[in-house]
């Protein structure tokens, strides 16, 4: 008879189904406890009204309810996570702490510390792959190296999945749920956000396992049009599941299984393979971060650390204008208002705003990356870093540095009728579809007729895009010898 006791430490895997660490603990123990820690090492850097805490709080209630249905319950602690986990492990007398593998440098260091301290106390720490399909060195080139370009990585990823379809098999928690430690008769209620120093309120989107499945079921019905709709921010054409993937309220195996079935059956139209590719991008960026932890602070390509970003008082003013959505470029400003007001930003707009900050304003990509980290509901270091380095042309498989988004062209192409702009910049609502993308090009009298005075109702552009593009090409000349431009390369605007 198995006499071991285990503790499952939930982090970014807040669900009670298809859960690798939970299943392995239940399968190898006679008694399993579950804990989540509001980690003060992380919380100390967050604003008191952080939307993500409201999402986590609601998701923990869902998780606790799901565990209770299975016969268990959730212990919630508040403090430094390593200390709290070690203390609870001793208090409960567990032999092993199980957790899902995390690939961020700080998390790797934290888990190594916990493993060391558990070992000193005669206990073990086990981590299990859960937030990605393939991790670390599971997808390599034929030469045994790591991929740095997405498309060949994706092809190798799909080939490995075809060879190992069992990778997507769900972990049947129900089958081993009988070893959950039963809730005590007087188990305390989950702490309120006010109890840990944060403001309560409604989560920014449907939270918990139920919220994830609700969003996914709605998206599956519309997935066939995803390949087209995902580029237009005025449309509700995306899954809105990124926060659920970030906090693990859904299973990536469940999502990939469904997408793959729709691809193979043809029921997902042209959209299903595109969405599957987006899920593969998550694995790609997680692998890149794990294999190249320096990207958290520096360029993926060391040669690009030589690029000199502007860092004077003017750059600070431009950065503030970008953060506050007052650059004078309507699509950029509307996108930043969406982020600031909701914690969400459409992926097309993440590319546009990141390109604008780095290529038009000349501001270091790390400043934008940190701002997104503070504001995004779905902030994930690997994907956020990968996206910013893509836009800044410093990352792997990045936008070439001589390809520069034109914010007006992007606006005309992806918000042609100005619907998204009007939603977040109501002061421009009366401008017509030709005027709204570049108000500074409209005659003063025509703007006045529609109730808009530049400098009063909406700012003048903080930079001239054509001049900024030329400065960017000059800025990146330092890497031109390292990354030569083909003779036929197009250095015009996208």
MOQUI-V855844 format. One record per backbone hydrogen bond with DSSP energy under -0.5 kcal/mol. NH is the residue of the N-H (numbers start at 1). CO is the residue of the C=O. E is the energy in kcal/mol with one decimal. If there is no record, write none. Layout:
BEGIN
nh=NH co=CO e=E
nh=NH co=CO e=E
END
This chain:
BEGIN
nh=6 co=31 e=-2.6
nh=7 co=96 e=-2.3
nh=8 co=33 e=-3.0
nh=9 co=7 e=-0.6
nh=9 co=98 e=-3.1
nh=10 co=8 e=-0.8
nh=10 co=35 e=-3.0
nh=14 co=247 e=-2.6
nh=15 co=13 e=-2.2
nh=18 co=171 e=-0.9
nh=20 co=18 e=-0.5
nh=23 co=19 e=-2.5
nh=24 co=20 e=-2.6
nh=25 co=21 e=-2.2
nh=26 co=22 e=-2.4
nh=27 co=23 e=-2.3
nh=28 co=24 e=-0.9
nh=28 co=25 e=-0.6
nh=29 co=26 e=-0.5
nh=30 co=4 e=-3.1
nh=31 co=4 e=-1.0
nh=32 co=179 e=-1.7
nh=33 co=6 e=-2.5
nh=35 co=8 e=-2.7
nh=36 co=75 e=-2.4
nh=37 co=10 e=-0.6
nh=38 co=36 e=-0.5
nh=38 co=77 e=-3.2
nh=39 co=37 e=-1.3
nh=40 co=38 e=-0.6
nh=40 co=79 e=-1.7
nh=42 co=39 e=-1.5
nh=43 co=39 e=-2.9
nh=44 co=40 e=-1.8
nh=45 co=42 e=-1.6
nh=46 co=43 e=-2.0
nh=50 co=47 e=-1.5
nh=53 co=50 e=-0.7
nh=54 co=50 e=-0.9
nh=55 co=51 e=-1.9
nh=56 co=52 e=-2.9
nh=57 co=53 e=-2.6
nh=58 co=54 e=-2.1
nh=59 co=55 e=-2.2
nh=60 co=56 e=-2.5
nh=61 co=57 e=-1.6
nh=62 co=58 e=-1.7
nh=63 co=59 e=-2.5
nh=64 co=60 e=-3.0
nh=65 co=61 e=-2.1
nh=66 co=62 e=-2.3
nh=67 co=63 e=-2.7
nh=68 co=64 e=-2.3
nh=69 co=65 e=-1.8
nh=70 co=66 e=-1.0
nh=71 co=67 e=-0.5
nh=71 co=68 e=-0.8
nh=72 co=67 e=-3.0
nh=75 co=34 e=-2.5
nh=77 co=36 e=-2.4
nh=79 co=38 e=-1.9
nh=84 co=80 e=-2.6
nh=85 co=81 e=-2.9
nh=86 co=82 e=-2.3
nh=87 co=83 e=-2.5
nh=88 co=84 e=-2.5
nh=89 co=85 e=-2.5
nh=90 co=86 e=-1.8
nh=91 co=87 e=-2.5
nh=92 co=88 e=-2.7
nh=93 co=89 e=-1.1
nh=94 co=89 e=-1.9
nh=95 co=5 e=-3.1
nh=96 co=5 e=-1.5
nh=97 co=124 e=-2.5
nh=98 co=7 e=-2.9
nh=98 co=96 e=-0.5
nh=99 co=126 e=-2.1
nh=100 co=9 e=-0.5
nh=101 co=128 e=-2.2
nh=108 co=104 e=-2.7
nh=109 co=105 e=-2.1
nh=110 co=106 e=-2.4
nh=111 co=107 e=-2.7
nh=112 co=108 e=-2.0
nh=113 co=109 e=-2.0
nh=114 co=110 e=-2.4
nh=115 co=111 e=-2.7
nh=116 co=112 e=-2.2
nh=117 co=113 e=-2.5
nh=118 co=114 e=-2.7
nh=119 co=115 e=-2.5
nh=120 co=116 e=-1.9
nh=121 co=117 e=-0.8
nh=121 co=118 e=-0.7
nh=122 co=119 e=-1.7
nh=123 co=118 e=-3.1
nh=124 co=95 e=-2.2
nh=126 co=97 e=-2.8
nh=128 co=99 e=-1.9
nh=138 co=135 e=-2.9
nh=140 co=138 e=-0.5
nh=141 co=145 e=-2.9
nh=144 co=141 e=-2.0
nh=153 co=149 e=-1.3
nh=154 co=150 e=-3.3
nh=155 co=151 e=-2.4
nh=156 co=152 e=-2.2
nh=157 co=153 e=-2.9
nh=158 co=154 e=-2.8
nh=159 co=155 e=-2.0
nh=160 co=156 e=-2.4
nh=161 co=157 e=-2.2
nh=162 co=158 e=-2.2
nh=163 co=159 e=-1.6
nh=164 co=160 e=-1.8
nh=167 co=164 e=-2.1
nh=168 co=165 e=-1.8
nh=169 co=166 e=-1.8
nh=172 co=170 e=-0.7
nh=173 co=171 e=-1.6
nh=175 co=172 e=-0.8
nh=176 co=173 e=-1.5
nh=177 co=173 e=-0.5
nh=177 co=174 e=-0.9
nh=179 co=176 e=-1.3
nh=180 co=177 e=-1.8
nh=181 co=32 e=-2.9
nh=187 co=184 e=-1.5
nh=195 co=192 e=-0.9
nh=196 co=192 e=-0.6
nh=196 co=193 e=-1.2
nh=197 co=194 e=-1.3
nh=198 co=193 e=-2.6
nh=199 co=48 e=-3.1
nh=211 co=207 e=-1.6
nh=212 co=208 e=-2.2
nh=213 co=209 e=-2.1
nh=214 co=210 e=-2.3
nh=215 co=211 e=-2.1
nh=216 co=212 e=-2.5
nh=217 co=213 e=-2.7
nh=218 co=214 e=-1.7
nh=219 co=215 e=-2.2
nh=220 co=216 e=-2.6
nh=221 co=217 e=-1.1
nh=222 co=218 e=-0.6
nh=222 co=219 e=-1.2
nh=223 co=219 e=-0.8
nh=223 co=220 e=-0.8
nh=225 co=222 e=-1.6
nh=226 co=223 e=-2.1
nh=228 co=225 e=-0.9
nh=229 co=225 e=-2.9
nh=230 co=226 e=-2.3
nh=231 co=228 e=-1.4
nh=232 co=229 e=-1.8
nh=233 co=231 e=-0.7
nh=235 co=232 e=-1.9
nh=237 co=235 e=-1.5
nh=245 co=241 e=-2.5
nh=246 co=242 e=-2.3
nh=247 co=243 e=-2.2
nh=248 co=244 e=-0.7
nh=249 co=244 e=-1.6
nh=250 co=244 e=-0.9
nh=252 co=250 e=-0.5
nh=255 co=251 e=-1.9
nh=256 co=252 e=-2.7
nh=257 co=253 e=-2.8
nh=258 co=254 e=-1.9
nh=259 co=255 e=-2.7
nh=260 co=256 e=-3.1
nh=261 co=257 e=-2.3
nh=262 co=258 e=-2.2
nh=263 co=259 e=-2.2
nh=264 co=260 e=-2.8
nh=265 co=261 e=-2.2
nh=266 co=262 e=-1.2
nh=268 co=262 e=-1.9
nh=269 co=266 e=-1.4
nh=270 co=224 e=-0.6
nh=271 co=224 e=-0.6
nh=271 co=268 e=-0.8
nh=272 co=268 e=-1.9
nh=274 co=270 e=-0.7
nh=275 co=271 e=-2.5
nh=276 co=272 e=-2.6
nh=277 co=273 e=-1.9
nh=278 co=274 e=-1.5
nh=279 co=275 e=-1.7
nh=280 co=276 e=-1.9
nh=281 co=277 e=-2.1
nh=282 co=278 e=-1.1
nh=283 co=279 e=-1.2
nh=284 co=280 e=-2.5
nh=285 co=281 e=-2.8
nh=286 co=282 e=-2.1
nh=287 co=283 e=-2.4
nh=288 co=284 e=-2.4
nh=289 co=285 e=-2.4
nh=290 co=286 e=-2.2
nh=291 co=287 e=-2.8
nh=292 co=288 e=-1.9
nh=295 co=292 e=-2.4
nh=296 co=293 e=-1.6
nh=297 co=294 e=-1.9
nh=298 co=294 e=-3.0
nh=300 co=394 e=-0.6
nh=301 co=394 e=-1.9
nh=302 co=300 e=-0.8
nh=304 co=301 e=-2.3
nh=305 co=302 e=-1.9
nh=306 co=303 e=-1.3
nh=307 co=304 e=-1.3
nh=309 co=307 e=-0.8
nh=310 co=362 e=-2.7
nh=316 co=312 e=-1.8
nh=317 co=313 e=-2.2
nh=318 co=314 e=-2.5
nh=319 co=315 e=-2.5
nh=320 co=316 e=-2.2
nh=321 co=317 e=-2.2
nh=322 co=318 e=-2.3
nh=323 co=319 e=-2.7
nh=324 co=320 e=-2.2
nh=325 co=321 e=-0.5
nh=325 co=322 e=-1.0
nh=326 co=321 e=-2.7
nh=330 co=328 e=-0.7
nh=333 co=329 e=-2.6
nh=334 co=330 e=-3.0
nh=335 co=331 e=-2.0
nh=336 co=332 e=-2.1
nh=337 co=333 e=-2.1
nh=338 co=334 e=-2.3
nh=339 co=335 e=-2.2
nh=340 co=336 e=-2.7
nh=341 co=337 e=-2.6
nh=342 co=338 e=-2.2
nh=343 co=338 e=-0.6
nh=343 co=339 e=-2.1
nh=344 co=338 e=-0.7
nh=350 co=346 e=-1.7
nh=351 co=347 e=-1.7
nh=352 co=348 e=-1.9
nh=353 co=349 e=-2.9
nh=354 co=350 e=-1.9
nh=355 co=351 e=-2.4
nh=356 co=352 e=-2.3
nh=357 co=353 e=-2.3
nh=358 co=354 e=-2.1
nh=359 co=355 e=-3.3
nh=360 co=355 e=-0.8
nh=360 co=356 e=-1.2
nh=361 co=356 e=-2.0
nh=363 co=357 e=-2.4
nh=364 co=310 e=-0.5
nh=367 co=364 e=-1.4
nh=368 co=364 e=-1.0
nh=369 co=365 e=-2.7
nh=370 co=366 e=-2.1
nh=371 co=367 e=-1.7
nh=372 co=368 e=-2.6
nh=373 co=369 e=-2.2
nh=374 co=370 e=-1.5
nh=375 co=371 e=-1.6
nh=376 co=372 e=-3.2
nh=377 co=343 e=-3.1
nh=379 co=376 e=-1.2
nh=384 co=380 e=-3.0
nh=385 co=381 e=-2.8
nh=386 co=382 e=-2.4
nh=387 co=383 e=-2.6
nh=388 co=384 e=-2.3
nh=389 co=385 e=-2.7
nh=390 co=386 e=-1.8
nh=391 co=387 e=-2.2
nh=392 co=388 e=-2.4
nh=393 co=389 e=-0.6
nh=393 co=390 e=-0.8
nh=394 co=389 e=-1.5
nh=395 co=389 e=-1.9
nh=398 co=395 e=-0.9
nh=399 co=390 e=-1.4
nh=403 co=400 e=-2.3
nh=404 co=402 e=-0.6
nh=404 co=492 e=-1.0
nh=407 co=405 e=-0.7
nh=410 co=406 e=-2.8
nh=411 co=407 e=-1.5
nh=412 co=408 e=-2.7
nh=413 co=409 e=-2.2
nh=414 co=410 e=-2.6
nh=415 co=411 e=-2.1
nh=418 co=415 e=-2.3
nh=422 co=418 e=-2.5
nh=423 co=419 e=-1.6
nh=424 co=420 e=-1.4
nh=425 co=421 e=-2.4
nh=428 co=425 e=-2.3
nh=429 co=426 e=-1.7
nh=431 co=428 e=-1.8
nh=436 co=432 e=-2.2
nh=438 co=435 e=-0.9
nh=441 co=438 e=-2.1
nh=442 co=439 e=-1.8
nh=447 co=443 e=-2.2
nh=448 co=444 e=-2.5
nh=449 co=445 e=-1.9
nh=450 co=446 e=-0.7
nh=450 co=447 e=-1.1
nh=451 co=448 e=-1.9
nh=452 co=447 e=-2.3
nh=455 co=458 e=-3.2
nh=456 co=453 e=-2.0
nh=457 co=453 e=-3.0
nh=458 co=453 e=-1.0
nh=462 co=327 e=-2.5
nh=465 co=463 e=-0.6
nh=468 co=464 e=-2.6
nh=469 co=465 e=-2.6
nh=470 co=466 e=-1.7
nh=471 co=467 e=-2.1
nh=472 co=468 e=-2.2
nh=473 co=469 e=-2.1
nh=474 co=470 e=-1.9
nh=475 co=471 e=-2.6
nh=476 co=472 e=-2.2
nh=477 co=474 e=-1.1
nh=478 co=475 e=-0.7
nh=479 co=476 e=-1.8
nh=480 co=477 e=-1.1
nh=483 co=479 e=-3.2
nh=489 co=486 e=-2.0
nh=491 co=489 e=-0.7
nh=494 co=404 e=-2.0
END
